[in-house]
Amino acid sequence: MYQVFRPLLFQLDPERAHTVSLWMARLAQRAAPSLVESRYGFEDERLKQRLWGETFPNPVGLAAGVDKNARAVPFWEAVGFGFVEVGSVSAQPASGNPRPRAFRLPADQALINRMGLNNDGAEAVAERLERGRSERARPLGINLAKTHDPDIMGEAALDDFRASFRQLRRQAEYVVLNVSCPNAADGTTFEDPAALDTLLDAIRDEQAAPGLAVPVLVKLSPPLTDRVVLDTRLEEILAVAQDHEVDGFIATNTAPDRKNLQASSDRLAKIGDGGLSGRPLADRTTRMVGYLYQGTGGDIPIIGVGGVHDAASAYAKIRAGASLVQLYTALVYEGPALVHEIKKGLVERLSEDGYASIGAAVGADV
């Protein structure tokens, strides 16, 4: 069905097409949820895992950025995602960067965006999730980021993260600290080891309230080269995260560079700044997953995202150490049927390799 509509969507500006797609998803979830589930549904016991005290029916999840404001969560569950991550959400509503701010690179099966963390704000998203709580059947992650405002710095930035965390943690099976977004208003992030240490201290204080603890994951930037090397800064970040006993990592965010693209230099120059996502990041992010898996001894779950576009690329990340994977850019090019195809392909690969479960394949290549 998506392949029928895609040529029409691709005639629209990417952001407008995204808005239309979300509207269609919401319409489908209201009008014919059972039809959506019957068309896309496929599960296999071998894909099931238990992480952070929750059951994930399969390892294929929706990445943050697709449904920032949690408007179509039941639809994503119906098409077969094993878990859904919404956001990034900030304490205050934000309109983001000026448009145009999203661009397709069809020859590369990639996207470039500089959205600027536009979202409805923590209060609105929390209320929306509370209204839909009874409809949710699968783990929900909420990705948090600092409000897009250059005046929110230092202690105010910590307060900003605290506020969104307090507002949303009751709705989440896990919370992600998006410390690596390259599209922040002031260009700074919490991915500096000292800044990350301070942020994790602040979140740990919030976690101290009885009965309100929630798994906390940290989302990191991709390496700047295809080869992940021993990097002092990355090792310091890893050490800080482990000292604070973070519950997981997401590898990785979008990339600022434009390496190995088929798009013309003129086209890239016209687009300008923004984070690159999609197939060009596949190998790089898989190596990052392997680095984190080795660095943590396989003791901390990793969600692999970046360039997952078929069962082979998903399985590569799993064998590199990812317990879960996520999709975003590939959905733009392939549509929701891709979720079904990846899950079927994963089951086939488990059978070929003699694994009884997806968990047995995690880190097999490391």
matplotlib code that plots the C-alpha trace (Angstrom):
import matplotlib.pyplot as plt

x = [0.0, 2.8, 4.4, 1.3, 1.3, 5.1, 5.4, 2.8, 4.5, 7.8, 6.3, 5.9, 8.5, 9.9, 8.5, 5.1, 5.2, 6.0, 3.0, 0.7, 2.1, 1.4, -2.1, -2.6, -1.2, -3.6, -6.5, -5.6, -5.3, -8.8, -10.6, -9.2, -6.7, -7.4, -6.9, -3.6, -2.5, -3.7, -1.8, 1.5, 1.4, 4.1, 5.7, 7.9, 8.9, 12.5, 12.5, 11.2, 13.5, 13.2, 15.1, 14.9, 12.1, 9.9, 9.1, 10.0, 8.1, 10.7, 13.9, 12.7, 11.7, 10.6, 13.3, 12.9, 12.0, 9.3, 6.5, 8.0, 4.7, 3.3, 0.3, 0.2, 1.6, -1.1, -0.5, 3.3, 2.4, -0.1, 2.4, 4.6, 7.2, 8.4, 8.7, 8.2, 10.3, 8.8, 10.5, 12.8, 10.6, 11.8, 10.5, 9.1, 7.4, 9.7, 9.2, 12.6, 14.8, 13.5, 12.2, 13.1, 14.8, 14.4, 15.9, 15.9, 18.9, 17.2, 20.3, 21.8, 18.6, 19.4, 18.0, 19.5, 17.6, 18.1, 14.7, 16.0, 14.1, 10.6, 8.0, 4.9, 6.7, 6.7, 3.3, 1.4, 3.1, 2.6, -1.1, -1.4, 0.4, -1.8, -4.9, -3.7, -2.1, -4.8, -4.2, -0.5, 0.7, 4.4, 7.3, 7.4, 10.6, 10.7, 13.6, 14.4, 16.4, 17.2, 14.7, 15.8, 16.8, 20.3, 19.5, 19.0, 22.5, 24.4, 22.2, 19.1, 19.8, 20.0, 16.7, 15.2, 16.2, 14.9, 11.5, 10.9, 12.1, 9.7, 6.9, 7.3, 9.0, 5.7, 4.7, 7.9, 9.3, 12.7, 13.9, 16.6, 18.9, 19.5, 22.9, 24.2, 21.7, 23.7, 20.9, 20.7, 20.2, 23.6, 25.5, 26.5, 25.6, 25.9, 28.2, 31.2, 32.3, 32.1, 28.8, 27.4, 28.6, 26.7, 23.6, 23.6, 24.1, 20.9, 18.9, 20.1, 18.8, 15.4, 15.5, 15.8, 12.1, 10.5, 8.7, 9.7, 12.9, 12.9, 15.7, 17.9, 19.7, 22.2, 22.1, 25.6, 27.0, 28.4, 32.1, 33.4, 35.1, 34.0, 36.6, 35.9, 39.2, 40.2, 39.2, 40.0, 36.8, 34.6, 36.3, 35.7, 32.0, 31.7, 33.4, 31.2, 28.1, 29.2, 30.1, 26.5, 25.2, 23.2, 20.9, 21.7, 23.1, 21.6, 24.1, 23.8, 22.4, 22.7, 26.1, 27.2, 29.6, 28.8, 31.3, 30.8, 27.5, 26.3, 24.5, 26.3, 28.4, 26.1, 23.1, 24.8, 26.0, 22.5, 21.1, 23.7, 24.0, 22.1, 22.4, 22.7, 20.8, 20.2, 22.2, 25.5, 25.7, 25.1, 28.7, 29.8, 27.1, 27.5, 31.1, 30.1, 27.7, 30.6, 32.9, 30.3, 29.6, 33.3, 33.7, 30.9, 31.7, 28.2, 26.7, 24.7, 22.0, 22.5, 20.0, 21.5, 20.2, 21.6, 21.3, 19.1, 17.2, 16.7, 17.1, 20.8, 21.7, 19.6, 21.2, 24.7, 24.0, 22.6, 25.6, 27.8, 26.1, 22.8, 19.9, 17.5, 17.5, 15.5, 14.2, 13.6, 15.0, 14.3, 10.6, 10.6, 11.8, 10.2, 7.1, 5.8, 5.9, 9.6, 9.1, 7.4, 10.2, 13.0, 11.4, 10.9, 14.4, 15.8, 13.9, 15.4, 18.9, 18.5, 17.5, 20.4, 22.9, 21.4, 20.3, 17.3, 16.6, 17.6, 19.3, 21.8, 22.9, 23.6, 27.4, 28.2, 30.7, 32.5]
y = [0.0, 2.5, 1.9, 3.2, 6.4, 7.0, 8.7, 11.2, 11.7, 12.2, 15.1, 16.9, 18.6, 15.9, 17.5, 17.9, 14.3, 13.2, 15.2, 13.6, 10.1, 10.6, 11.8, 8.6, 6.5, 8.1, 7.6, 3.9, 3.3, 4.7, 3.3, -0.2, -1.2, -4.9, -4.7, -3.0, -5.7, -8.5, -7.1, -6.5, -8.7, -11.4, -12.6, -15.5, -16.7, -16.7, -13.0, -12.3, -10.9, -9.6, -6.4, -3.8, -5.9, -5.7, -8.2, -7.1, -9.3, -8.6, -6.5, -4.1, -0.7, 2.7, 5.3, 8.7, 11.4, 9.5, 10.2, 13.0, 13.9, 10.4, 10.8, 7.4, 4.9, 2.2, 2.3, 1.6, -1.3, -2.6, -2.7, -4.9, -2.9, -4.6, -1.3, 2.4, 5.4, 8.8, 12.2, 13.9, 15.8, 18.8, 20.5, 23.4, 23.3, 24.3, 25.2, 24.2, 25.6, 27.6, 25.6, 23.9, 21.6, 18.1, 16.8, 13.5, 11.9, 9.1, 7.9, 7.3, 6.1, 8.8, 11.9, 15.1, 17.1, 20.1, 20.0, 21.7, 19.6, 20.8, 19.2, 19.9, 19.9, 17.5, 18.4, 18.0, 14.7, 13.3, 14.1, 12.5, 9.3, 9.2, 9.3, 6.4, 4.4, 1.6, 1.1, 0.5, -3.1, -2.9, -1.1, 2.6, 4.6, 8.4, 10.4, 13.6, 16.5, 20.0, 22.7, 24.4, 27.7, 29.1, 30.9, 27.6, 26.8, 25.5, 24.8, 25.9, 23.2, 20.6, 21.9, 21.6, 18.0, 17.4, 18.9, 16.8, 13.7, 14.2, 14.9, 11.8, 9.0, 7.6, 7.0, 5.2, 1.7, 3.4, 7.0, 8.1, 11.1, 12.6, 14.1, 14.1, 15.9, 17.9, 20.4, 22.2, 25.9, 26.7, 23.8, 22.4, 19.0, 17.1, 14.6, 16.2, 13.8, 16.4, 17.7, 14.1, 13.4, 16.4, 15.5, 11.9, 13.1, 15.3, 12.4, 10.0, 12.5, 12.4, 8.6, 8.5, 9.0, 5.7, 3.8, 6.2, 4.7, 4.0, 2.6, 5.4, 5.1, 7.5, 8.2, 8.8, 10.3, 8.2, 8.0, 10.5, 7.7, 4.3, 2.8, 3.1, 3.6, 3.9, 7.4, 9.0, 11.2, 8.2, 6.1, 8.9, 9.0, 5.3, 5.4, 8.2, 6.3, 3.1, 4.9, 6.1, 2.6, 3.7, 1.0, 1.1, 2.9, 3.9, 3.9, 6.3, 9.7, 11.3, 12.3, 15.8, 14.8, 14.0, 11.1, 8.6, 10.0, 9.7, 13.0, 15.8, 18.3, 21.1, 19.4, 19.0, 22.6, 23.8, 21.7, 23.0, 21.9, 19.0, 15.5, 12.6, 9.4, 6.3, 3.6, 5.6, 5.2, 1.4, 0.2, 3.0, 2.6, -1.2, -0.8, 1.6, -1.0, -3.5, -1.0, -0.4, -4.1, -4.8, -1.8, -2.9, -6.6, -7.2, -6.3, -3.2, -3.5, -1.6, -0.3, -0.1, 2.5, 4.0, 2.5, -0.5, -1.1, -4.9, -8.1, -8.4, -4.9, -5.5, -8.9, -7.3, -4.9, -7.7, -9.9, -6.8, -6.5, -4.8, -6.4, -4.2, -2.2, 0.8, 2.1, 5.6, 6.6, 3.2, 3.7, 6.8, 4.8, 1.4, 1.9, -0.1, -3.5, -3.3, -4.2, -7.5, -8.3, -7.7, -9.9, -12.7, -12.4, -12.4, -15.7, -17.2, -16.2, -17.5, -20.9, -20.9, -20.1, -22.5, -20.0, -20.8, -17.2, -13.7, -13.2, -16.0, -14.0, -10.8, -10.1, -13.3, -11.4, -9.7]
z = [0.0, 0.9, -2.5, -4.1, -2.1, -2.0, -5.4, -4.3, -1.0, -2.6, -4.6, -1.3, 0.8, 3.1, 6.3, 4.7, 3.5, 7.1, 8.4, 5.9, 6.7, 10.4, 9.6, 7.5, 10.4, 12.9, 10.5, 10.0, 13.8, 14.4, 11.3, 11.0, 13.6, 13.2, 9.5, 10.0, 12.4, 10.2, 7.2, 9.0, 12.0, 12.4, 15.6, 16.5, 19.9, 18.9, 18.5, 22.1, 24.7, 28.3, 29.0, 31.8, 33.3, 30.2, 27.4, 23.9, 21.5, 18.8, 18.5, 15.8, 17.2, 15.9, 16.3, 17.9, 15.4, 13.5, 16.0, 18.2, 19.9, 20.4, 18.1, 16.5, 19.0, 18.5, 14.8, 15.2, 17.5, 15.0, 12.1, 14.2, 15.9, 19.1, 20.9, 20.1, 21.0, 20.9, 21.0, 21.3, 23.8, 25.7, 28.9, 26.9, 23.5, 20.7, 17.1, 15.9, 13.2, 10.2, 7.2, 5.0, 7.4, 6.1, 2.8, 0.9, -0.8, -2.8, -4.5, -1.1, 0.6, 3.2, 4.8, 6.1, 8.8, 11.0, 12.6, 15.8, 18.3, 17.4, 19.7, 21.7, 25.1, 28.0, 29.5, 26.3, 25.4, 28.9, 28.7, 25.3, 26.5, 29.7, 27.6, 25.4, 28.2, 28.1, 24.3, 24.6, 24.7, 24.0, 25.6, 25.1, 25.2, 25.6, 24.2, 26.1, 25.0, 26.2, 25.1, 21.9, 23.4, 23.5, 26.8, 28.6, 29.7, 32.7, 35.7, 33.7, 31.2, 34.0, 35.4, 31.9, 31.7, 35.2, 34.4, 31.3, 33.2, 36.0, 33.6, 31.4, 33.4, 34.6, 31.0, 29.9, 30.1, 29.4, 29.1, 26.7, 27.3, 23.9, 24.8, 21.2, 19.0, 16.5, 15.8, 19.2, 19.0, 20.5, 18.9, 22.3, 23.7, 27.0, 25.3, 26.9, 29.6, 32.4, 31.3, 31.0, 34.5, 35.8, 33.9, 35.1, 38.7, 38.3, 36.8, 39.6, 42.2, 40.4, 40.4, 44.2, 44.7, 45.8, 43.1, 40.3, 39.0, 35.2, 33.0, 31.7, 28.4, 26.7, 23.0, 21.5, 18.3, 15.6, 15.0, 12.4, 10.4, 9.3, 11.6, 15.3, 17.0, 20.7, 21.3, 24.7, 24.7, 23.8, 26.5, 29.0, 28.1, 28.4, 31.8, 33.1, 31.9, 33.6, 36.8, 36.9, 36.1, 33.0, 31.9, 28.2, 25.1, 21.8, 19.0, 17.2, 16.4, 13.0, 11.6, 10.6, 7.8, 4.2, 3.5, 0.7, -0.7, -4.3, -4.0, -5.9, -4.1, -5.5, -4.0, -0.6, -0.6, -1.4, 1.6, 4.0, 7.6, 9.2, 10.5, 8.0, 8.5, 6.5, 4.6, 4.5, 8.3, 8.4, 8.7, 10.9, 13.5, 13.5, 14.4, 17.1, 18.5, 18.6, 20.3, 23.1, 23.5, 23.9, 26.2, 28.5, 28.4, 27.0, 30.3, 29.2, 26.5, 23.3, 20.8, 17.4, 15.0, 11.8, 8.4, 9.3, 6.0, 5.8, 7.8, 6.9, 8.3, 11.4, 12.0, 11.6, 14.4, 16.6, 16.0, 16.8, 20.2, 19.8, 21.7, 19.8, 16.6, 15.4, 12.0, 10.8, 7.4, 5.8, 6.6, 4.5, 1.5, 2.1, 4.3, 7.2, 5.4, 6.0, 9.7, 8.7, 6.2, 8.7, 11.4, 8.9, 7.7, 11.3, 12.0, 8.8, 9.9, 13.4, 11.9, 9.5, 12.2, 14.7, 17.3, 19.4, 20.2, 19.1, 22.4, 21.6, 18.5, 20.4, 20.2, 18.2, 16.0, 18.8]

ax = plt.figure().add_subplot(projection="3d")
ax.plot(x, y, z, "-o")
ax.set_aspect("equal")
plt.show()
